Amino acid sequence: MENPVKAAREKLNITHKELSFVLGVTEQTIRTNERGENLKITKKILHFLEDQGFNRGQLQRDYENYRNWKKQQVFEHLKA
């Protein structure tokens, strides 16, 4: 399963560095969101992606689904 933040950034064909520069956040903020480590998509990223034509609600749902999938992967690893 692909993280929706990463998928959106790649669809826009911009790098972590370019996105962080445009938003005024660190590259680490972008990478943290792309790994699903934040509970929710950072507001600046969410607003930017919405301005670029992405559906805000769909991004949020997909991000939550990604985090749940990632959590399940961890649990499966622990059972192995």
N, C-alpha and C positions, 0 to 999 in steps of 0.2 A: 504494500500500500504506500502511496506517495503522499508526502506532506503537501497540503494545498498552498502553503506559503512558498515553498520551493517550486512547486509546479507553476505558480503564477509568475514568480520571478524569472524562471526559465522561459516561460511563454513571452514575457516582455523582452527577453534577450538582454538582460542586464546582469552584471556581476554583483557579488556581495558588496564589494567596495563602492560601486556606483550607486546601489540602492541606499547604502548607509550614508553616503555623501548627500544624496538628494533629501533624505529624511532627517539628517542631522542626528543620527544615532551611530553607535559603534557597529563595526562588522560583527562583533560578538552578539549584539542584540539580534541581528538578522539570523546568524547561525543558530542561536538558542531557539528562536521561533521555528526554524527549519528542522530542528531536531525534536520539536514538540516538548521542549522542557518547560515552557511557560504554561500556566493553566489556561490562558487565553492568548489570542494573537495580540501583540502590542498595538495600542491604539494608533500610533503613527503609521504603522505598517498597514493596518486594517483600513484606515482612511485613504491612504495612498492607493491601495489596490482597488478600493471602491471607486475612487476618482478615475482609475484606469479602465473602468468598465466591468470589474468583477462584482459579483453579487455578494454583498456583505453577509447576509444570512447564510448563504450556501458556504462561504468561506468558514464561518464560525462552526457550522454543523460538520463540515468536512474535517476541520481541525480537531474537534471533539472526537469524531470517529477515529481519526488518526491516533490521537492519544490513547483511546481505549484499545485500539489494535496493538499499539506499542506496549501497553501495559500487559495485555494478554501474552505477547511474545516473551516478556520477562517472566511471567508466571510459568509458561511452558518450559522455559529454560531451567527454571528452578526445579521443576518436576523431573527433568531428565537425569 
